Amino acid sequence: MEDKRKTPRRRVLKAGIIEFGGAIDCTVRNLSNIGAALDVVSPVGIPERFTLFLPAEGRRLPCRVVWRKEKRIGVTFDEMPPKAG
């Protein structure tokens, strides 16, 4: 399968919180400087735009959803964050 991403993503396993007036726990499965894939219990109720909080790094990343699957969503970051780490 051809990877059509603009920037390669690294596989990771990090806790995250989707913030949008409410909060939903998620797991960051892969990450790059421009986007990420997030595992969620259900994508239902998650808005098109939200903030991804990475507690271990103390970072908040404004996101936009670009795709949704049964228990995973793909996001792009609205502004370029510092290098993923």
C-alpha positions in Angstrom: 0.0 0.0 0.0 1.4 3.4 -1.0 1.7 6.0 1.8 0.3 9.3 0.5 1.2 11.4 3.5 3.2 14.6 3.0 5.3 13.8 6.1 6.1 10.3 7.4 4.6 9.5 10.8 6.3 7.7 13.6 4.5 4.9 15.5 3.9 5.9 19.1 1.8 4.8 22.0 0.9 8.0 24.0 -2.0 9.0 26.1 -3.9 12.0 24.8 -7.1 13.9 25.6 -9.4 15.4 23.0 -10.6 18.8 24.3 -13.6 20.6 22.9 -15.7 21.9 25.8 -15.8 18.3 26.9 -12.9 15.8 27.1 -12.4 12.4 25.6 -9.5 10.1 26.3 -7.6 8.8 23.3 -4.4 7.0 22.4 -2.0 8.5 19.9 -0.9 5.7 17.6 1.2 7.6 15.1 2.5 11.2 15.0 4.3 13.6 12.7 4.8 17.3 12.7 1.6 17.8 10.7 -0.8 15.2 12.0 -1.6 12.1 13.9 -3.9 9.0 14.2 -5.9 8.7 17.4 -7.6 5.6 18.8 -10.9 6.4 20.4 -13.7 4.3 21.9 -16.0 5.9 19.3 -15.6 8.8 17.0 -19.3 9.8 17.5 -19.6 13.2 19.1 -16.0 14.3 18.4 -16.2 17.6 16.5 -14.4 18.4 13.3 -12.0 20.8 15.2 -10.6 20.3 18.7 -7.4 20.5 20.8 -5.3 17.4 21.3 -3.7 17.6 24.8 -0.6 15.4 25.3 -0.2 15.3 29.1 3.3 13.7 29.1 4.6 16.5 27.0 2.4 19.3 28.3 1.5 20.2 24.7 -1.8 21.3 23.2 -2.2 20.9 19.5 -5.2 22.4 17.6 -6.5 19.7 15.2 -8.9 19.2 12.3 -10.3 15.8 11.6 -9.5 14.5 8.1 -10.9 11.0 8.3 -12.8 8.7 10.7 -13.0 5.0 11.0 -14.7 2.7 13.5 -12.3 3.4 16.4 -9.7 5.7 14.9 -9.6 9.2 13.6 -6.9 11.0 11.5 -6.1 14.6 12.2 -4.0 17.3 10.8 -2.7 20.1 13.0 -4.1 23.5 12.3 -0.8 25.2 13.0 2.7 23.8 12.8 3.7 22.5 16.3 7.3 22.0 17.4 8.9 18.8 16.3 7.0 15.7 17.4 8.8 13.9 20.1 
